[in-house]
Amino acid sequence: MKSYSTIKYKNIIIRCVTLIGAFFLFWSIFHLLNFTISNSGKQQTIIEEFRKFYNVYSVALPETLDFCGEQVPLEYFDVRESLDKELLVNIYWQSQTLLFLKRVPKYFPVIEPILKQNNIPDDFKYLAVIESGLMNVISPTGATGYWQFLKDTGIEYGLEITDEVDERYNLEKSTLAACDFLNKAFGKYNNWTMAAASYNTGMSSLDKQIEKQNERDYYNLVLNIETARYIYRILAVKLILEAPEKYGFHIHENDKYYQIPFYEIQVDSSVTDLVQFAAYYNTNYKILKLLNPWLRNKILTNNDKKIYTIKLPEQNARSFRPSVPVQKTSKDSSLRSE
């Protein structure tokens, strides 16, 4: 038998433990409520700040618009909606469009005079933007380079494409090939808009739709999804790149990309090691490849003794940071055989 005093002592201990537990329970609930109320207040503040400072706007379409001097029929609801879609996609894909704006000073000064010399309207420089983002990329179908030529098409339009040389990666030569295609397409359709559409889908594919639908106007044709968007994508990029601040894009001149100063030499025979070749000209293989992405291997066999023009960086060009566009340095070209 337990004594009365022992039982009483244990009861006191139990009551104390219960009281302490209750105290901590109420203390936890009190602080949880305070935390919840505090968090609720902070969350409300965040919501209010978000509503105040984050806004998404629709944009007004222009009253009139042309592509290569050919009027875009903005009076048609389907044309307006298609243009509006592509304009919004490019405005609110800010990182991509900002990169377009940064690359323009590096590549447009090369593309523009080649288009002009070959009687291609200046608006076609925007086709290169939507094709590749002004980068040497490869599509899932194998289309390659700034102008996205498939291998067979590139060869058809005069580009050398081998394991060692791929001129789809050469901006000047691929632009010339694009000009040849577009002039041929314009000769066929007598319309630059249709020529641009054929660049995307191919002339034979476009011809089938013309015959099937008895229609020669791009804006009246039912086309595959990509080609149906194609002209509107070009127009959207044209609108933004011509007036970026109007669409909320602000970029300082020093933040843009420019071509580094370079000079050119000519090579008329094999180069057995392009790494050593670069070192001989006081540069490295990486910079040689950046300036000449069409060189696809470490060697240039050149059994046919062709003359290749290779760009090489001026001294300290890698650390050069221009505040204005850089013009190519004029130097006497020299033949270099190795």
C-alpha positions as CSV (number, residue, x, y, z in Angstrom):
1,M,0.0,0.0,0.0
2,K,1.2,3.5,-1.0
3,S,1.1,6.1,1.8
4,Y,-1.2,9.1,1.5
5,S,1.7,11.5,1.4
6,T,3.3,9.7,-1.6
7,I,0.1,9.9,-3.6
8,K,-0.4,13.5,-2.7
9,Y,3.2,14.3,-3.8
10,K,2.6,12.6,-7.1
11,N,-0.6,14.4,-7.7
12,I,1.1,17.7,-7.2
13,I,3.8,16.8,-9.7
14,I,1.2,15.8,-12.3
15,R,-0.7,19.0,-11.8
16,C,2.5,21.0,-12.2
17,V,3.5,19.2,-15.3
18,T,-0.1,19.7,-16.7
19,L,0.1,23.4,-15.9
20,I,3.5,23.8,-17.6
21,G,2.3,21.9,-20.6
22,A,-0.8,24.1,-20.8
23,F,1.3,27.2,-20.5
24,F,3.6,26.1,-23.4
25,L,0.6,25.1,-25.5
26,F,-1.1,28.5,-25.0
27,W,2.3,30.2,-25.6
28,S,2.8,28.3,-28.9
29,I,-0.8,29.1,-30.0
30,F,-0.3,32.8,-29.2
31,H,2.9,33.0,-31.2
32,L,1.5,31.0,-34.1
33,L,-1.5,33.4,-34.3
34,N,0.9,36.4,-34.2
35,F,3.1,34.8,-36.9
36,T,0.0,34.0,-39.0
37,I,-1.3,37.5,-38.6
38,S,2.1,39.0,-39.3
39,N,2.6,36.8,-42.4
40,S,-0.9,37.6,-43.5
41,G,-0.1,41.3,-43.3
42,K,3.2,40.8,-45.2
43,Q,1.4,38.7,-47.8
44,Q,-1.2,41.4,-48.2
45,T,1.5,44.0,-48.6
46,I,3.2,41.9,-51.3
47,I,-0.1,41.5,-53.2
48,E,-0.7,45.2,-53.0
49,E,2.9,46.0,-54.2
50,F,2.6,43.5,-57.0
51,R,-0.7,45.0,-58.2
52,K,0.8,48.5,-58.0
53,F,4.1,47.9,-59.8
54,Y,3.5,44.9,-62.1
55,N,1.4,45.6,-65.1
56,V,1.0,43.9,-68.4
57,Y,-0.3,45.9,-71.3
58,S,-1.7,45.2,-74.7
59,V,-0.1,47.2,-77.5
60,A,-1.6,49.2,-80.3
61,L,-1.1,48.0,-83.8
62,P,0.2,50.6,-86.4
63,E,-2.3,52.2,-88.7
64,T,-0.3,51.1,-91.7
65,L,2.5,48.7,-92.3
66,D,4.5,47.3,-95.2
67,F,6.9,44.6,-95.9
68,C,9.5,45.4,-98.6
69,G,7.1,48.2,-99.8
70,E,4.2,45.8,-100.1
71,Q,1.2,46.9,-97.9
72,V,0.0,44.6,-95.1
73,P,-3.8,44.4,-95.2
74,L,-4.4,45.5,-91.6
75,E,-8.1,46.1,-92.4
76,Y,-8.6,42.3,-92.3
77,F,-9.4,41.0,-88.8
78,D,-7.3,37.8,-89.3
79,V,-4.2,39.8,-90.3
80,R,-4.6,42.1,-87.3
81,E,-4.9,39.2,-84.9
82,S,-2.0,37.3,-86.4
83,L,0.3,40.4,-86.2
84,D,-0.9,41.2,-82.7
85,K,-0.1,37.7,-81.5
86,E,3.5,37.8,-82.8
87,L,4.0,41.3,-81.5
88,L,3.0,40.3,-78.0
89,V,5.1,37.1,-78.1
90,N,8.2,39.1,-79.0
91,I,7.5,42.0,-76.6
92,Y,7.0,39.8,-73.6
93,W,9.8,37.3,-74.5
94,Q,12.0,40.1,-73.2
95,S,15.3,38.2,-72.9
96,Q,15.2,36.9,-76.5
97,T,14.2,40.3,-78.0
98,L,16.8,42.1,-75.9
99,L,19.5,39.8,-77.3
100,F,18.2,40.6,-80.8
101,L,18.8,44.2,-80.1
102,K,22.3,43.6,-78.7
103,R,23.3,41.5,-81.7
104,V,22.0,43.9,-84.4
105,P,25.1,46.2,-84.4
106,K,27.3,43.2,-84.8
107,Y,25.5,41.6,-87.8
108,F,23.3,44.1,-89.6
109,P,26.3,46.1,-90.9
110,V,27.4,43.0,-92.7
111,I,24.0,41.9,-94.0
112,E,22.6,45.2,-95.1
113,P,25.2,46.1,-97.8
114,I,25.0,42.5,-99.3
115,L,21.3,42.7,-99.6
116,K,21.6,46.1,-101.2
117,Q,24.2,45.0,-103.7
118,N,22.0,42.1,-104.7
119,N,18.8,44.2,-105.1
120,I,17.1,42.6,-102.1
121,P,14.9,44.9,-100.0
122,D,16.4,45.8,-96.6
123,D,13.5,44.3,-94.7
124,F,14.9,40.8,-95.4
125,K,17.5,41.4,-92.7
126,Y,14.7,40.7,-90.2
127,L,14.2,37.3,-91.9
128,A,17.7,36.4,-90.7
129,V,16.6,37.4,-87.2
130,I,13.6,35.1,-87.0
131,E,15.4,32.3,-88.7
132,S,18.4,32.1,-86.4
133,G,18.3,34.9,-83.8
134,L,21.5,36.1,-85.6
135,M,23.3,33.0,-84.4
136,N,25.0,30.0,-86.0
137,V,22.4,27.5,-84.9
138,I,21.2,24.1,-86.1
139,S,17.5,23.3,-86.3
140,P,16.0,19.9,-85.5
141,T,15.7,19.3,-89.3
142,G,19.4,20.1,-89.9
143,A,19.0,23.6,-91.2
144,T,22.2,25.4,-90.3
145,G,23.7,28.8,-89.9
146,Y,22.5,32.4,-89.8
147,W,20.2,31.8,-92.8
148,Q,19.2,28.3,-91.9
149,F,20.1,26.4,-95.1
150,L,19.6,22.7,-95.4
151,K,22.7,20.9,-96.8
152,D,21.2,20.2,-100.2
153,T,19.8,23.7,-100.6
154,G,23.1,25.3,-99.5
155,I,25.0,23.3,-102.0
156,E,22.5,24.2,-104.7
157,Y,23.0,27.9,-104.0
158,G,26.8,27.7,-104.1
159,L,27.9,27.0,-100.5
160,E,30.8,24.6,-99.8
161,I,29.7,22.1,-97.3
162,T,32.2,19.4,-96.2
163,D,33.6,18.0,-93.0
164,E,36.2,20.7,-92.9
165,V,34.4,23.7,-94.4
166,D,30.7,24.6,-94.0
167,E,29.9,28.0,-95.5
168,R,26.4,28.0,-94.0
169,Y,28.3,29.3,-91.0
170,N,29.9,32.1,-93.0
171,L,27.7,35.2,-92.6
172,E,28.9,36.9,-95.9
173,K,28.6,33.8,-98.1
174,S,25.4,32.5,-96.6
175,T,23.8,36.0,-97.0
176,L,24.8,35.9,-100.7
177,A,23.2,32.5,-101.0
178,A,20.0,33.8,-99.4
179,C,20.0,36.7,-101.9
180,D,20.3,34.2,-104.8
181,F,17.3,32.2,-103.5
182,L,15.2,35.3,-102.8
183,N,15.9,36.8,-106.3
184,K,14.9,33.5,-107.9
185,A,11.7,33.4,-105.8
186,F,10.8,37.0,-106.6
187,G,11.3,36.2,-110.3
188,K,8.8,33.4,-109.9
189,Y,6.2,35.2,-107.7
190,N,6.8,38.8,-108.5
191,N,6.1,39.5,-104.9
192,W,8.5,39.8,-102.0
193,T,6.0,38.6,-99.4
194,M,5.5,35.4,-101.3
195,A,9.3,35.1,-101.8
196,A,9.8,35.3,-98.0
197,A,7.1,32.7,-97.4
198,S,8.8,30.4,-100.0
199,Y,12.1,30.8,-98.0
200,N,10.3,29.1,-95.1
201,T,8.3,26.4,-96.8
202,G,10.1,26.0,-100.1
203,M,9.0,27.0,-103.6
204,S,7.6,23.6,-104.6
205,S,5.5,23.4,-101.4
206,L,4.2,26.9,-101.9
207,D,3.3,26.2,-105.5
208,K,1.2,23.2,-104.4
209,Q,-0.9,25.5,-102.2
210,I,-1.2,28.1,-104.9
211,E,-2.5,25.5,-107.3
212,K,-4.7,23.8,-104.7
213,Q,-6.3,27.0,-103.5
214,N,-6.2,29.0,-106.7
215,E,-4.7,31.9,-104.7
216,R,-1.4,33.8,-105.0
217,D,-1.8,36.3,-102.1
218,Y,0.0,35.2,-98.9
219,Y,-2.7,36.8,-96.7
220,N,-5.4,34.8,-98.4
221,L,-3.7,31.4,-98.3
222,V,-4.2,28.5,-95.8
223,L,-0.6,27.4,-95.0
224,N,1.1,25.2,-92.5
225,I,1.3,26.7,-89.0
226,E,5.0,27.8,-89.3
227,T,4.6,29.4,-92.7
228,A,1.3,31.0,-91.7
229,R,3.1,32.8,-88.8
230,Y,6.3,33.5,-90.8
231,I,5.6,36.9,-92.3
232,Y,3.9,38.2,-89.1
233,R,7.0,37.2,-87.1
234,I,9.2,39.2,-89.5
235,L,6.8,42.2,-89.2
236,A,6.7,42.0,-85.4
237,V,10.5,41.9,-85.2
238,K,10.7,44.8,-87.7
239,L,8.4,46.9,-85.6
240,I,10.3,46.3,-82.4
241,L,13.8,46.6,-83.7
242,E,13.0,49.8,-85.6
243,A,11.6,51.5,-82.5
244,P,12.6,49.5,-79.4
245,E,11.8,52.2,-76.8
246,K,8.2,52.4,-78.1
247,Y,7.8,48.8,-77.0
248,G,9.6,49.2,-73.7
249,F,13.1,48.1,-74.6
250,H,16.0,50.3,-73.5
251,I,19.6,49.5,-74.2
252,H,22.7,51.5,-73.8
253,E,25.2,51.7,-76.6
254,N,27.9,50.2,-74.5
255,D,25.7,47.1,-73.8
256,K,25.4,46.3,-77.5
257,Y,27.6,43.7,-79.3
258,Y,30.0,44.7,-82.0
259,Q,32.4,42.9,-84.2
260,I,36.0,43.0,-82.8
261,P,38.6,44.6,-85.0
262,F,40.1,42.1,-87.5
263,Y,42.0,41.9,-90.7
264,E,41.9,39.2,-93.4
265,I,44.5,37.0,-95.0
266,Q,44.2,34.6,-97.9
267,V,45.2,30.9,-97.7
268,D,45.8,29.0,-100.9
269,S,46.9,25.6,-99.7
270,S,46.6,23.2,-96.8
271,V,46.7,24.1,-93.1
272,T,47.8,21.1,-91.2
273,D,47.0,22.4,-87.7
274,L,44.7,25.4,-87.2
275,V,45.8,25.6,-83.5
276,Q,49.4,26.2,-84.5
277,F,48.1,28.5,-87.4
278,A,46.3,30.6,-84.8
279,A,49.3,30.8,-82.5
280,Y,51.5,31.9,-85.5
281,Y,49.2,34.9,-85.9
282,N,49.3,35.7,-82.2
283,T,45.8,34.5,-81.3
284,N,44.3,31.2,-80.2
285,Y,42.0,28.5,-81.7
286,K,38.9,29.8,-79.9
287,I,39.2,33.3,-81.3
288,L,40.1,31.9,-84.8
289,K,36.9,29.8,-84.6
290,L,34.7,32.7,-83.4
291,L,35.9,34.8,-86.3
292,N,35.7,31.9,-88.8
293,P,32.9,29.6,-87.7
294,W,32.9,28.0,-91.2
295,L,36.1,26.2,-90.3
296,R,34.7,23.0,-89.0
297,N,37.8,21.0,-88.3
298,K,41.3,21.4,-86.9
299,I,42.7,21.1,-90.3
300,L,42.1,22.6,-93.8
301,T,43.2,20.0,-96.3
302,N,42.4,22.1,-99.4
303,N,43.6,19.6,-102.0
304,D,42.0,21.8,-104.8
305,K,44.2,24.8,-103.9
306,K,41.2,27.1,-103.4
307,I,41.7,30.5,-102.0
308,Y,40.1,30.9,-98.6
309,T,39.8,34.3,-96.8
310,I,40.4,33.9,-93.1
311,K,39.8,36.6,-90.5
312,L,42.3,37.3,-87.8
313,P,42.0,39.6,-84.8
314,E,43.9,42.8,-84.5
315,Q,46.2,43.2,-81.6
316,N,44.4,43.4,-78.3
317,A,41.1,43.0,-80.1
318,R,39.8,40.5,-77.6
319,S,39.7,43.1,-74.8
320,F,38.4,45.9,-77.1
321,R,35.1,47.5,-75.9
322,P,33.9,49.9,-78.6
323,S,31.3,52.6,-77.8
324,V,30.7,53.0,-81.5
325,P,30.6,50.5,-84.4
326,V,33.9,49.0,-85.4
327,Q,35.0,49.1,-89.0
328,K,37.2,46.4,-90.5
329,T,40.8,47.4,-90.5
330,S,42.2,47.8,-94.0
331,K,45.3,45.7,-94.5
332,D,47.0,44.2,-97.5
333,S,45.8,40.6,-97.9
334,S,48.6,38.1,-98.1
335,L,48.8,34.5,-99.3
336,R,49.8,32.1,-96.6
337,S,50.7,28.5,-97.3
338,E,51.4,25.8,-94.7
